[in-house]
């Protein structure tokens, strides 16, 4: 590790499929972060449903992974575990530079993520979230809070995992007008429809998607379109500058589709895909989520079971498509790490002046 | 225009296919730049092969477009024209905040772009370039110069035009290791091979690509692979952290290919595409440019005549593909504009603290 590495203190809440891979990346990428960016990331607190572990000198990420792999909670961490402590208590009491929020999405009230994010911003921490719910429910107020405290709120992991869907829209198309966007933003439903078209049953395909760590804990969030609608709401706020809510999204699930119907479409030269779209209509956008028959030459029709993608139709940047092959939740964790690095690079640029 | 718009002074050198569209965008996007970013961009100097025009209160971009469209040079600009003045003289003598460099790529010695960029950085201007040659010949020293003067050198327009190929690699894959990248980075050769597979002759296809403004002034830069090799060298420096030169690129042109050969490949289920690739071999990358038979399901095989694309194979972000449909050079000009906005956003973030 470089001697001049800058130490940055992290809190991590949520140790499920994504959070555990964040821990693995902290170990795997330690040398790269030091060499390329001069960063030394120190995990000073972590929380899951069992409780928390806090250690200002830094927790051993590998030890937490070991605990989780053996079915234990982080509260069992020897010498630093705090059984029964909540994620919010950790955010309220531990000093850190960045909160990583990877709790399960709770579209009812956004908790526990929403309170943790708001508290972290209020305490002057940057926030990187993979949890969509707080953004879906409170994007404008969270961004205001971040601005008020001169900190960053980043969320490139929330839409498309490793795919930089948000970043392309926000940064690369800044001066453009987006006339339309279309995306396969939910991997589970794309996985299921692709496998069903190949002959699997709905139940088999869903079970496989869950086994691979793709599906939300409650599959209705995926198959009824809530997850894709949430991502569309986040894109609307962050990329389209259009403050939509879940109620603004016309939403259709995939559970009424049969293998026969999928194969009939294929025979007619189409491919039924779960598409989220936003179409400009005057000053507004029409937001929709649901299965659509796409011609096989459409950029989204070509995406296989473990792919997600997005197409931006713009006025001045042409038509830009991007896709990701995502076989595990690792790229989502990697997206959180890129947000961390980007925040710190931006702030080191500021410090230079 | 918003009353609080921040005035930013631009110089533009090179008024060919790209530069003229930059002028058009300055007019077309004036309101958007003010509303979204609080920016008022003022063109204080412009240069082409006829000479220059300089006006500190701002030149009329539309008037310059009119001059160029009627076959005149910018030196004919009434009241501000400077016949015979060079681009370098403008950069040396006019005060501005950002240099936009859109001169033709000159791989022999990088001029006039190289001297203009170095001078601008030295004078404390940010630089946005669509001209590959200076970067190919002097990437490290130009970046050092930028750093020394605390200014930005941006070049997202140089690789793939409107496609954010550089930005995805640099920003979104920062902590990742790129095991391999493959791209269709030269539109002209993809255009020609696609049209030849459809039955056109090489000459017809080249003429069409030139008419659409896609081809370099000297077609050998495209069809002998120099343009794609240049882009690969820029990606190597900026994304792979691998300081390559043009001599490091194994390069094969497309002029030996026949329509028969292209159709034979298609009959065998393949598609011959002009591919630039970098493959990690230990600490180095093997860099190659040339026609390759891709299976039809390959993400680059699907790209039509007016598309470019790139695929990043990474260790932690999955496999990320991105493509653009680019029917004119407008998206390349739009890429220069996005670089301008990004530089100014970064600097306004700094000013906030």
Interface residues (C-beta under 8 A of the other chain):
Chain A: X25 X28 X29 X32 X33 X36 X37 X150 X156 X161 X162 X163 X164 X167 X168 X171 X172 X173 X174 X175 X176 X177 X241 X297 X299 X302 X314 X316 X317 X318 X319 X320 X321 X322 X323 X324 X325 X326 X327 X330 X331 X333 X334 X335 X337 X338 X341 X342 X345 X346 X349 X350 X352 X353
Chain B: X25 X28 X29 X32 X33 X36 X37 X150 X156 X161 X162 X163 X164 X167 X168 X171 X172 X173 X174 X175 X176 X177 X241 X297 X299 X302 X314 X316 X317 X318 X319 X320 X321 X322 X323 X324 X325 X326 X327 X330 X331 X333 X334 X335 X337 X338 X341 X342 X345 X346 X349 X350 X352 X353
